[in-house]
Amino acid sequence: MGNSSWDTYEEPARGKMPPWGKMLIGCGGLVALLLCAGTCFAYWAAHSGKGAIKRFIAEKVDSFIEKPWGMLVDIVDAIQTDEGARALYRDNPLLAADYTTEEEFLKNAAKWREKLVGFPRAIPSLDNLDQSDFRLVSNKNTGGVAAAMDKKPSRGSKSLEIGYTLSNGSRINIAWEDDKLAEIDIR
């Protein structure tokens, strides 16, 4: 028999929490956090007025396409005059792949002018962008992944493509490679 003296008593050792108990506590905390976040989002959406989520998304889209849209407007403005079209052709040597001479480019620019009547200078609404088959593809230093998906070889490490259909049915497609205008297609 063991020592039964009153001064030698020891508290029995407590067992550690099993791993499944720790996981249960952690998962419970995560579920509680997600429920709280969902409730806060639902409250915000319900009390911010009609269309709050749509306005929020529209603001994000506007901020995302602000710079590319400005670049598109600059090209449309340059095409409106022969001087602007000449400067555009001279400043962007990659255009020579599609238009071998400056005169050929100017002839096309003259045809494009009537198709670009009514081009919106301000960023169109989200609904208008959707209806106009707006397309924006940005490919930054990814080795041509987006271009490969479109079956087009990427000439540079950074490319940007924009497409927009005007209300008159004309379609404008512009492509940049390494911040240089590479392609203009207006039909």
C-alpha positions, 0 to 999 in steps of 0.5 A, a space after each residue: 500500500 502506498 504512503 497515506 500520510 496527509 501531507 503527501 497527497 498530490 492532485 491527480 494529473 489532468 488530461 490534455 484536450 484531445 486534437 478533435 476538441 481543439 479542431 471543434 473549437 477552431 471550426 466553431 469559431 470560424 463558423 461564428 465569424 462567417 455568420 457574423 460577417 454574413 449578417 453584417 453584409 445582409 444588414 448593409 445591403 438591406 439598409 443602404 437603399 435600393 441598388 446599393 450592391 449594384 452601385 458599389 460594383 459600378 464604382 469598382 468597375 469605373 475605377 478599374 477601367 478608368 485608365 484603359 478607357 482614357 487611352 481608348 478616348 485618346 486614340 479615337 480623338 487622334 483618329 479624328 484628324 489627319 494630323 492626329 492619325 499621322 502622329 498616332 502611326 509614327 508614335 506606334 511602330 507596331 501598327 506597321 504590321 497591319 498598315 505598311 505605309 502611313 498613307 494606308 493608315 490615313 485612308 483607313 482612319 478616314 473610313 473610321 471617322 464616320 463609324 466613330 460618331 457618337 463614341 462616348 467620352 465618359 465611361 459608360 454605365 455598367 448596363 451600357 458596357 454589358 449591352 455593348 459587349 465591352 471586352 477588357 483583357 489585361 496580360 501583365 508579364 504572364 508569358 502570353 497566357 491571355 493571348 494564347 487563349 485567343 490563339 494570338 501570339 503575344 509580342 510582349 510581356 505586357 498587353 492590353 486589349 479593349 473592345 467596345 460596340 457603339 450604339 450605331 453598331 460599329 465595333 472598335 478593338 484596340 490592342 497594346 503591347 508593352 504600352 505601345 499601340 499594336 492593333 486598331 480594328 474598327 468595323 
